[in-house]
Amino acid sequence: MARGFFITFEGGEGAGKSTQIDALADRLRGKGFDVVVTREPGGSQGAEALRHVILSGAAEPFGPAMEAILFAAARSDHVEQLVRPAVARGAIVLCDRFIDSSRVYQGITSHLQPSFMVSLERVTVNGMMPDLTFVLDIDPAEGLRRATQRRGTGIADRFEKEALAIHRKRRKAFLDIARKEPERCVVVDASDTPQRIGSRIAEIVETRLEASGIKPPLERAGDEI
Ligand code: TYD
């Protein structure tokens, strides 16, 4: 039975997650892997519809608990419609943000009850925890500078425009998760050059895939003959 690999990328604003995801996807596709690139909130039809509601700030008046529920609903649809089937067919799924973003943004900086967050997590992730998570770590002042530059004249989203102190708290919370789950999480210094960050990530991914016996579909077919 084919079983793929689920990799998530986490971190603050402007940490360079999407650049690294695109580079890793190109590299893995070049080796013959079936790669699926996705993001949260979003990644499936239902979740993309919720993405707009959440990031525009339209749900903010309902309060942080309701926002967390919307993120959870979007995640549940994404997991069941896209992530789980892709991993089951043997694909490597690269996802821009996942459960750790909810733990940090909703759980820590929106001060929601840990027991509420744990319950939401159980029903939305439904056993589909990432095999590997990269935490791209950057000083929030630098991250926000990069995010502003990237956005150009566009409007900052609901979360980007929050105070620097809140972004600093998030940075610490991501690092705390990585410390508590060292098997799953790898912290990467996102202030380094994109090339060096990319090489480090590729090396770790290739080592993990090899250790898990995950091969590109063509090589796998060869093994089965
Ligand atoms: P996005 O435009 O995807 O930003 P980024 O490039 O920073 O990933 O916006 C996603 C925003 O939603 C980001 O500010 C983090 C926030 N978010 C949460 O608060 N909780 C979550 O569970 C997820 C997935 C994202």
Residues whose N, C-alpha, C, O or C-beta is under 5 A from the ligand:
A	BS01	TYD	G12 E13 G14 E40 P41 F71 R97 F98 S101 S102 Y105 F159 E160
